[in-house]
């Protein structure tokens, strides 16, 4: 009798346990969670079923069908891409907005400076200036073309400006003579020796070239940062990564625990594996940011384009006055070198130009400083950009940490025992891997082929490397030849630098040489005023022949 009671008691306990077990295997919570996330499955089990059909999640009893696991895989990929996009949004928007602000500021600074110079020259010099205003218009057009990526040699362009101005002024100051084109060509050879404009051209050339090199390179640096951030944030997931993401994000659903979030260290290992190539961008990205900050320092100091451009009208006026004061001596030396021109039959007073250059410009007073579209001075604008650049350092290596923060993906450090570890709810024990591709060789969550770096990411690394090299040169006041954007057919806009196709290191070695053009100035009486072409032409022909020979080998 006692034995029968014992059996009945045991059966009752087992029945209670079975009922409790049945309640634990109910899948209604999973169904509700799937609906809340927007899934529309044809069938969600009412209670757990055998999981032999699962390929990613644990194959014990499960609340998932094959259709559900497949859909979870697709959604994991989308969730991951959206999360990377969301996490990198602030970085991308920073580069977009600061590039736009700097570009607006610079272009409007040029426009304001040209307009101010034109107004003052019209008011001061009147008709003689208006008849020769294209000389100044060409100067600003070439400065703008340089800044927007054109193939302009700044030094040659500025030398040409002063040569043209000398020709026009000499003609005005010697209106009693007939000045022919050939005579003007002769005059231009004496610009360097005569120094008709004093020391202004030399000083202005040094200031303008350094400031423009720094400004153009800086805005192109912002453009490259913008493009790299945009491209790298558009991640492509490998099958191994999607598998790991599915296991981390949605296998808790299949285990009947849709509300349980991944353990933080588990999340970090998955993200470090999926973003291994992006982390490899970080060393080059940090060097690029450091180089940008160096050029920014130059823009705040000796290469400040605002302090160069605002008084440029005053400086050019000083040069004009200098030539006026020394016009007799300048004319005498030109006549010695180029000969006496034929009289025109009209005196200077008859031509009405005796008092053409009779006034000096006055500099801007502080309240007259032009306003800008950027709504700020260059100094304040650069300070703002520097602060944002500093915040972007180490961005790509810290991306997994940003994505695995509590409340976004993970349960957080305070819930180590109540988080999903890839198998069940409990502590996650494996060690967190280091950053980068080579450190993922033993990643316990994502299978990563460390022998095959992502080609696309390597292209972005090269783009940053090239830009960093240009920035370092700009910091030292040196220019690197930029191919005209119109030749490339890029149409990428103001200050655009490296866009779809970036220069390689090999290209840089070929483009660092200065542009050589015919020297318009030469010593008086020198019978061989242009020696360079006699050497350069055979050299160029030889190089061309060699290139053709290699091409047809």
Secondary structure, 3 states (H helix, E strand, C coil): CHHHHHHHHHHHHHHHHHHHHHHHCECHHHHHHHHHCCCCCCCCCCECECCCCCCCCCCCCECCCHHHHHHHHHHHHHHHHHHHHHHCHHHHHHHHHHHHHHHHHHHHHHHHHHHHHHHHHHHHHCHHHHHCCHHHHHHHHHHHHHHCCCCCCHHHHHHHHHHHHHHHHHHHHCCCECCCHHHHHHHHCCHHHHCCCCCHHHHHHHHHHHHHHHHHHHHHHHHHHHHHHHHHCCCCCCHHHHHHHHHHHCHHHHCCCCCCCECHHHHHHHHHHHCHHHHHCHHHHHHHHHHHHHHHHHHHCCCCHHHHHCCHHHHHHHHHHHHHHCHHHHHHHHHHHHCCCCECCCCHHHHCCCCCCCCCCCCCCHHHCCCCCCCCCHHHHHHHHHHHHHHCCCCCCCHHHHHCCECCCECCHHHHHHCECCCCECCCCCCCCCCCCHHHCCCCCCCCCCCCCCHHHHHHHHHHHHHHHHHHHHHCCCCCCCCCHHHHCCCCCCCCCCCCCCCCHHHHHHHCCCCCCCCCCCCCCCCCCCCHHHHHHHHHHHHHHHHHHHHCC
